[in-house]
Amino acid sequence: MTHTSLFEPTALGPLTLPNRLVMAPMTRNRAAADGTPTDLMAEYYAQRATAGLIIAEAATPNAAGRTYPDTAALHTDAHAAGWRRVTDAVGAAGGRMFLQIQHGGRVGHPDNSGGRTPLAPSPVPLPETIHTPTGRQAPVVPREMTHDDIRATVADFATAARRAVDAGFAGVEVHSANGYLLHQFLAGNTNHRADAYGGGIAGRIRLTVEVAAAVAAAIGPERTGLRISPAVTANGIAEDDTDALYPALVDALAGSGLAYLHVVHADPDRPVFRAIRAGWRGTLIANPVLPLDRLPADGGRAAAERLLAAGADLIALGRPFLANPDLVERLRTGAPVNQVRDAYLMYVGGPTGYTDYPALPAPAGERLSYA
Ligand SMILES: Cc1cc2nc3c(=O)[nH]c(=O)nc-3n(C[C@H](O)[C@H](O)[C@H](O)COP(=O)(O)O)c2cc1C
């Protein structure tokens, strides 16, 4: 069944969402140096509580998986307490939240992960420099994961998921997109393994399926989502079998009962998108392809509606939510949208370019709940 309105309530696992708009996960580097979420993050997410669902930024499930400085984590009690302040603030503002769990794999550096060498399917370095506290540095050759490393990583995803639910999240999203660890296992150019986790498609999808299953076993499949990015070349990824790889992954997930599958760079004209939609019987979140230099004047509404017409159930938007705390209201009413100011502010600390994007003025007699 295709949906026609972005602005109608819908069910997602145990939740009722007030609309079909999802805030895409966005790393904003506003956590403390040890990965603990800050009160500033609580304020930022609470401002955006009218999203049907917020998927909070990537949080690493262990120290080795850390990507960049000041990114969020969830593997200590301090991290959990910080996230609890975030979920409390969003809940008080009327919102609903999942948390994305991400292991960076080769997208990391010993200076960002307490001296640990990044882990990856194969010892193939990132083909670009990486941000560290002392500036951009050459990538290091990652260490090929042993079966013990793999088992421990799967367990860390499950433990982080349990911690997330205990900290007030409605569920978690497993990050198997954009060139991070699980995507490195999916893609042939980063996975040269000859064991059960490499080689043909059945081997390369194995870790993503195992992590999704372990997380689902820990917190319930109805609280577990999975993000994929077919053909996205971020972080040096080059897939050579996209059109076979993702339908095989979808087949392997059939019967898993996951809350949703989330597709980055979703283009209704691409065969892989249509194949995923045809094969996946559950909820599909689609993140449309918007221009990189400037947000469309309608904030992405037309692109979102095209994807609904192509069978998506929920639409994820990133930068439109980043720049517009009240995006849902602006899309609904056709009000103009704020553009992203100064892209460099995306990944630096502090409130500028973070919590200072203005909401529309409240109509006379009404007060904004997050004012
Ligand atoms: C500042 C920023 C941080 C991002 N961080 C993440 C992240 O932590 N996890 C993830 O899966 N995608 C991340 N992305 C990708 C977004 O979720 C989204 O897929 C992308 O921005 C395209 O959507 P948009 O055109 O609506 O912004 C990030 C994007 C931006 C702009």
The ligand as an ORCA input file, in Angstrom:
! r2SCAN-3c Opt
* xyz 0 1
  C      26.512     16.638      9.701
  C      26.142     15.266      9.222
  C      26.409     14.161     10.021
  C      26.026     12.879      9.623
  N      26.232     11.816     10.465
  C      25.699     10.607     10.170
  C      25.693      9.552     11.121
  O      26.132      9.689     12.281
  N      25.170      8.357     10.739
  C      24.642      8.155      9.481
  O      24.175      7.057      9.186
  N      24.600      9.158      8.575
  C      25.085     10.374      8.899
  N      24.966     11.417      8.011
  C      24.187     11.224      6.768
  C      22.729     11.668      6.995
  O      22.054     10.785      7.889
  C      21.951     11.702      5.659
  O      21.947     10.396      5.101
  C      22.555     12.669      4.664
  O      22.794     13.936      5.266
  C      21.642     12.861      3.450
  O      20.384     13.378      3.859
  P      20.017     14.952      3.671
  O      20.253     15.266      2.209
  O      18.575     15.048      4.063
  O      20.942     15.734      4.563
  C      25.383     12.701      8.373
  C      25.145     13.815      7.560
  C      25.486     15.080      7.974
  C      25.154     16.268      7.107
*
